[in-house]
Amino acid sequence: MSDEVLVQVDGGVAVITINRPRVRNAVNGAVARGIAAALAELEARKDVRVHILTGAGGTFCAGMDLKGFLSGDHPSVEGGGFAGIVEAPPSKPIIAAVEGYALAGGFELVMACDLVVASEEAEFGLPEPKRGLVAAAGGAMWLPRRVPYHVAMEIALTGDRFPASRLCELGLVNHVTPAGGALERARELAGRIAENAPLSLAATKRVVVESADWGRKEMFARQQEIVGPVFASKDAKEGALAFAEKRAPRWTGE
């Protein structure tokens, strides 16, 4: 794995850090491959229940490395898309911890995550039209599903930057912290999530994500296909037993 992507695991939480602060963590091919490799490994680990994606040096991600793009260094991975994640997000919950800029592809990385914690100084935007490009790593498609249509159009068409406070008002950001506090708050949030049963977390995420495309007549049948194995799992029995015995459950992921 490249030293441009760092991974730390503690207490069921994996922190994936884009480590290119000299270029505001712009994504190049090495970063894309590093994130994809990290997620592939972490998804298979039973001791990891939640991911956090962040950037080093006080910036989340300024988007695609344009110099790399011009030289033919494409910041994508087959099957995973831009940064190795936007087309194939992990099955486990993932939180974006945002300081500084989350622009262009950086904002699209945010939208590939399930929850967002941002510093009060963080700024978000899709400036691609200002550069003759289009937010094609999910931004133009995901943004109108995250915020109201007319707001999405303003963000996407102007290319302007918007503060974390505004996106929190719109529901795209979960929590706003003082400057420098995004990762700590994300760790706290991840810790609360990681206390829960891993099979339940994965199934819940699947239902929330996939049900957007389900029709009313099929929704409960489709849901049952996903949640049925959870109710039949050892962890489901452990959860009920732990409740009856007034103790913390001991999850095995089985």
MOZITA-V976357 format. One record per residue. RES is the residue in one small letter. PHI is phi in degrees with one decimal (999 if undefined). PSI is psi as a letter, one per 30 degrees, with the letter a starting at -180 (* if undefined). OMEGA is omega in degrees with one decimal (none if undefined). Layout:
res->RES phi->PHI psi->PSI omega->OMEGA
res->RES phi->PHI psi->PSI omega->OMEGA
This chain:
res->m phi->999 psi->k omega->-178.5
res->s phi->-66.6 psi->k omega->175.5
res->d phi->-73.7 psi->g omega->175.6
res->e phi->-84.6 psi->f omega->172.7
res->v phi->-132.5 psi->j omega->-178.0
res->l phi->-108.0 psi->k omega->-179.9
res->v phi->-131.3 psi->k omega->176.0
res->q phi->-133.7 psi->k omega->179.9
res->v phi->-119.6 psi->k omega->178.7
res->d phi->-156.4 psi->k omega->175.2
res->g phi->59.3 psi->h omega->179.0
res->g phi->82.7 psi->g omega->-177.5
res->v phi->-116.8 psi->k omega->176.7
res->a phi->-105.5 psi->k omega->176.1
res->v phi->-104.4 psi->j omega->177.8
res->i phi->-104.7 psi->k omega->-175.4
res->t phi->-116.8 psi->k omega->171.6
res->i phi->-75.5 psi->k omega->-169.5
res->n phi->-115.1 psi->i omega->174.4
res->r phi->-132.6 psi->h omega->-174.3
res->p phi->-60.3 psi->f omega->-178.2
res->r phi->-65.3 psi->f omega->177.7
res->v phi->-121.9 psi->h omega->179.0
res->r phi->53.7 psi->h omega->175.4
res->n phi->59.0 psi->h omega->174.2
res->a phi->-60.4 psi->k omega->-174.3
res->v phi->-88.0 psi->k omega->172.4
res->n phi->-114.5 psi->a omega->-179.0
res->g phi->-62.3 psi->e omega->-179.4
res->a phi->-63.7 psi->e omega->178.6
res->v phi->-66.4 psi->e omega->179.7
res->a phi->-59.1 psi->e omega->179.8
res->r phi->-67.8 psi->e omega->179.7
res->g phi->-65.7 psi->e omega->178.7
res->i phi->-65.6 psi->e omega->179.7
res->a phi->-61.0 psi->e omega->-179.9
res->a phi->-66.3 psi->e omega->179.9
res->a phi->-62.4 psi->e omega->-179.3
res->l phi->-65.2 psi->e omega->178.8
res->a phi->-60.4 psi->e omega->179.5
res->e phi->-71.2 psi->e omega->-175.0
res->l phi->-69.8 psi->e omega->178.5
res->e phi->-63.5 psi->f omega->-177.5
res->a phi->-86.4 psi->f omega->-176.4
res->r phi->-89.1 psi->k omega->179.7
res->k phi->-71.5 psi->f omega->-179.1
res->d phi->-83.1 psi->f omega->177.9
res->v phi->-112.6 psi->k omega->-179.2
res->r phi->-116.3 psi->f omega->-177.7
res->v phi->-140.7 psi->k omega->175.5
res->h phi->-108.2 psi->k omega->168.4
res->i phi->-125.0 psi->k omega->176.0
res->l phi->-112.9 psi->k omega->-178.5
res->t phi->-147.0 psi->a omega->179.5
res->g phi->-128.6 psi->l omega->-179.4
res->a phi->-84.3 psi->l omega->170.8
res->g phi->73.2 psi->g omega->174.9
res->g phi->84.1 psi->g omega->176.1
res->t phi->-133.0 psi->k omega->176.8
res->f phi->-72.2 psi->d omega->179.8
res->c phi->-168.4 psi->k omega->179.9
res->a phi->-90.2 psi->g omega->175.9
res->g phi->104.4 psi->a omega->-179.3
res->m phi->-70.2 psi->k omega->174.3
res->d phi->-73.3 psi->j omega->-173.8
res->l phi->-66.5 psi->e omega->177.2
res->k phi->-66.0 psi->e omega->176.2
res->g phi->-64.5 psi->e omega->179.0
res->f phi->-58.6 psi->e omega->-179.4
res->l phi->-66.5 psi->f omega->-178.9
res->s phi->-91.3 psi->f omega->178.9
res->g phi->92.6 psi->g omega->177.7
res->d phi->-87.5 psi->j omega->-172.9
res->h phi->-82.4 psi->k omega->-175.1
res->p phi->-87.4 psi->h omega->-177.6
res->s phi->-141.3 psi->l omega->179.8
res->v phi->-130.1 psi->k omega->179.4
res->e phi->-58.9 psi->k omega->-178.8
res->g phi->90.1 psi->f omega->-179.1
res->g phi->-110.5 psi->f omega->179.9
res->g phi->74.7 psi->a omega->-177.8
res->f phi->-55.9 psi->k omega->179.2
res->a phi->59.8 psi->g omega->176.9
res->g phi->72.2 psi->g omega->-173.3
res->i phi->-139.1 psi->e omega->-167.2
res->v phi->-63.9 psi->f omega->179.6
res->e phi->-94.6 psi->f omega->-179.4
res->a phi->-147.6 psi->i omega->178.4
res->p phi->-60.2 psi->l omega->-178.6
res->p phi->-67.2 psi->l omega->177.7
res->s phi->-74.2 psi->f omega->178.4
res->k phi->-83.1 psi->l omega->178.9
res->p phi->-58.1 psi->k omega->178.6
res->i phi->-134.6 psi->k omega->-176.8
res->i phi->-113.7 psi->k omega->172.3
res->a phi->-90.3 psi->k omega->175.2
res->a phi->-109.5 psi->j omega->-166.2
res->v phi->-112.4 psi->k omega->167.2
res->e phi->-117.8 psi->l omega->175.4
res->g phi->63.2 psi->b omega->-173.6
res->y phi->-88.4 psi->k omega->165.7
res->a phi->-129.5 psi->i omega->-171.8
res->l phi->-118.0 psi->k omega->177.3
res->a phi->51.6 psi->b omega->178.6
res->g phi->-59.0 psi->f omega->176.4
res->g phi->-65.4 psi->e omega->176.4
res->f phi->-69.1 psi->e omega->178.2
res->e phi->-67.4 psi->e omega->172.9
res->l phi->-62.4 psi->e omega->177.6
res->v phi->-57.5 psi->e omega->-177.4
res->m phi->-73.0 psi->f omega->174.0
res->a phi->-81.9 psi->f omega->179.7
res->c phi->-93.0 psi->l omega->-175.7
res->d phi->-91.8 psi->f omega->178.3
res->l phi->-138.4 psi->l omega->-176.4
res->v phi->-135.7 psi->k omega->172.5
res->v phi->-116.7 psi->k omega->-174.9
res->a phi->-133.9 psi->k omega->172.4
res->s phi->-67.7 psi->l omega->178.0
res->e phi->-63.5 psi->f omega->178.9
res->e phi->-94.7 psi->f omega->-178.0
res->a phi->-68.8 psi->k omega->177.3
res->e phi->-130.5 psi->k omega->-176.5
res->f phi->-122.0 psi->k omega->176.7
res->g phi->-178.7 psi->l omega->176.2
res->l phi->-120.8 psi->i omega->-174.7
res->p phi->-82.1 psi->g omega->-176.5
res->e phi->-52.1 psi->e omega->179.6
res->p phi->-60.2 psi->f omega->177.8
res->k phi->-71.9 psi->f omega->-177.8
res->r phi->-115.8 psi->g omega->179.5
res->g phi->75.8 psi->g omega->-178.1
res->l phi->-119.9 psi->a omega->177.6
res->v phi->-131.9 psi->k omega->177.9
res->a phi->-73.6 psi->i omega->-171.1
res->a phi->-96.2 psi->g omega->177.2
res->a phi->-95.9 psi->h omega->177.3
res->g phi->107.5 psi->f omega->-174.4
res->g phi->-59.5 psi->e omega->-178.0
res->a phi->-66.8 psi->f omega->-179.9
res->m phi->-90.1 psi->e omega->-175.0
res->w phi->-80.5 psi->e omega->-174.1
res->l phi->-56.9 psi->e omega->179.4
res->p phi->-68.9 psi->f omega->173.6
res->r phi->-92.9 psi->f omega->-178.3
res->r phi->-104.3 psi->e omega->-178.4
res->v phi->-134.2 psi->l omega->179.1
res->p phi->-57.1 psi->l omega->-174.0
res->y phi->-51.8 psi->e omega->-175.2
res->h phi->-67.5 psi->e omega->176.0
res->v phi->-69.0 psi->e omega->178.1
res->a phi->-58.9 psi->e omega->179.2
res->m phi->-63.9 psi->e omega->178.7
res->e phi->-62.7 psi->e omega->-179.7
res->i phi->-63.8 psi->e omega->-173.9
res->a phi->-74.3 psi->e omega->-174.4
res->l phi->-89.7 psi->e omega->179.1
res->t phi->-80.1 psi->e omega->-174.6
res->g phi->73.9 psi->g omega->-178.2
res->d phi->-75.7 psi->l omega->177.3
res->r phi->-94.4 psi->k omega->-178.9
res->f phi->-127.8 psi->k omega->-176.8
res->p phi->-75.3 psi->l omega->179.5
res->a phi->-58.0 psi->e omega->-178.3
res->s phi->-60.9 psi->e omega->179.7
res->r phi->-68.9 psi->e omega->-179.9
res->l phi->-71.4 psi->f omega->173.5
res->c phi->-69.4 psi->e omega->176.5
res->e phi->-59.2 psi->e omega->-177.1
res->l phi->-84.6 psi->f omega->176.8
res->g phi->94.5 psi->g omega->-180.0
res->l phi->-80.4 psi->e omega->176.8
res->v phi->-105.2 psi->k omega->-179.5
res->n phi->-77.0 psi->e omega->-175.2
res->h phi->-141.1 psi->k omega->174.5
res->v phi->-112.7 psi->k omega->-176.5
res->t phi->-118.8 psi->l omega->169.6
res->p phi->-60.4 psi->l omega->-179.8
res->a phi->-53.8 psi->k omega->179.3
res->g phi->85.8 psi->f omega->-174.3
res->g phi->-105.6 psi->g omega->-174.2
res->a phi->-64.5 psi->e omega->-176.7
res->l phi->-67.2 psi->e omega->178.8
res->e phi->-60.5 psi->e omega->179.8
res->r phi->-67.1 psi->e omega->177.8
res->a phi->-64.9 psi->e omega->177.2
res->r phi->-63.0 psi->e omega->178.6
res->e phi->-62.7 psi->e omega->179.6
res->l phi->-64.0 psi->e omega->179.4
res->a phi->-63.1 psi->e omega->179.4
res->g phi->-62.8 psi->e omega->177.8
res->r phi->-65.9 psi->e omega->178.8
res->i phi->-68.7 psi->e omega->-175.9
res->a phi->-65.7 psi->f omega->177.0
res->e phi->-70.7 psi->f omega->-174.8
res->n phi->-88.8 psi->l omega->-175.8
res->a phi->-66.0 psi->k omega->-176.5
res->p phi->-61.4 psi->e omega->177.9
res->l phi->-65.9 psi->e omega->178.5
res->s phi->-65.6 psi->e omega->-179.5
res->l phi->-63.5 psi->e omega->-178.0
res->a phi->-64.2 psi->e omega->-179.3
res->a phi->-67.7 psi->e omega->178.7
res->t phi->-61.3 psi->e omega->178.6
res->k phi->-61.7 psi->e omega->179.5
res->r phi->-59.2 psi->e omega->-178.4
res->v phi->-64.1 psi->e omega->-179.0
res->v phi->-61.1 psi->e omega->-177.0
res->v phi->-72.9 psi->e omega->-172.5
res->e phi->-78.1 psi->f omega->-175.2
res->s phi->-68.3 psi->f omega->177.9
res->a phi->-60.5 psi->f omega->-178.6
res->d phi->-103.1 psi->g omega->-177.5
res->w phi->-88.5 psi->k omega->173.9
res->g phi->-81.7 psi->l omega->-176.8
res->r phi->-59.1 psi->e omega->-175.6
res->k phi->-73.2 psi->f omega->-176.1
res->e phi->-106.9 psi->f omega->-167.1
res->m phi->-60.7 psi->e omega->-176.9
res->f phi->-73.2 psi->e omega->176.8
res->a phi->-67.0 psi->e omega->178.4
res->r phi->-64.8 psi->e omega->178.5
res->q phi->-63.1 psi->e omega->-177.9
res->q phi->-60.7 psi->e omega->178.1
res->e phi->-59.3 psi->e omega->-177.0
res->i phi->-87.7 psi->e omega->-172.5
res->v phi->-88.9 psi->f omega->-179.4
res->g phi->-53.4 psi->e omega->179.2
res->p phi->-61.4 psi->f omega->179.0
res->v phi->-68.4 psi->e omega->-179.6
res->f phi->-66.6 psi->f omega->179.7
res->a phi->-94.4 psi->g omega->-174.0
res->s phi->-81.5 psi->l omega->174.7
res->k phi->-64.5 psi->e omega->179.6
res->d phi->-65.1 psi->e omega->177.4
res->a phi->-63.3 psi->e omega->177.3
res->k phi->-67.1 psi->e omega->178.7
res->e phi->-63.6 psi->e omega->179.1
res->g phi->-62.4 psi->e omega->179.1
res->a phi->-67.4 psi->e omega->-179.4
res->l phi->-66.2 psi->e omega->179.5
res->a phi->-63.2 psi->e omega->177.6
res->f phi->-63.5 psi->e omega->-178.9
res->a phi->-65.4 psi->e omega->-178.1
res->e phi->-91.0 psi->g omega->177.0
res->k phi->54.7 psi->h omega->177.8
res->r phi->-139.5 psi->l omega->177.8
res->a phi->-73.3 psi->k omega->179.5
res->p phi->-70.1 psi->l omega->176.4
res->r phi->-115.2 psi->j omega->-175.4
res->w phi->-76.5 psi->k omega->176.9
res->t phi->-119.5 psi->f omega->-176.7
res->g phi->75.3 psi->g omega->-179.0
res->e phi->-125.4 psi->* omega->none
